[in-house]
Amino acid sequence: MQWWAWLIIWVVLVLALLGTLVLLGYRLFRKLMAAYEELAVLNEKVATLMANVEQLEPDVPERAIAVGYAEVARRHDALRSRRQGAKEARREARLARGRLLVSPESLEHLRKWADNVR
């Protein structure tokens, strides 16, 4: 083979190598830019979460041994009285509904309804 044939072969190989490197570099650049854009979106989401981090943290109750018996008993009594108040309010609401059902105005309406059902 002539020396210029080897020169042409090597020039073509080097150009193919450079073309491949340019193509791979371009693809890598595009992927890096896409990753950068996604990182910016992720950064915004993290910033939003960090702004609400105090609201997301669970409330950790104090340990009863550190607070003391008197404070724990007071809290328990307050909770018991709130529950009792809510229970009494529900009972009063049931009684009020019952009074409405047996009032003279509603009895007439119920009798008409019962006659229509038969």
Buried (B, 14 or more C-beta within 10 A) or exposed (E): EEEEEEEEEEEEEEEEEEEEEEEEEEEEEEEEEEEEEEEEEEEEEEEEEEEEEEEEEEEEEEEEEEEEEEEBEEBEEEEEEEEEEEEEEEEEEEEEEEEEEEEEEEEEEEEEEEEEEE
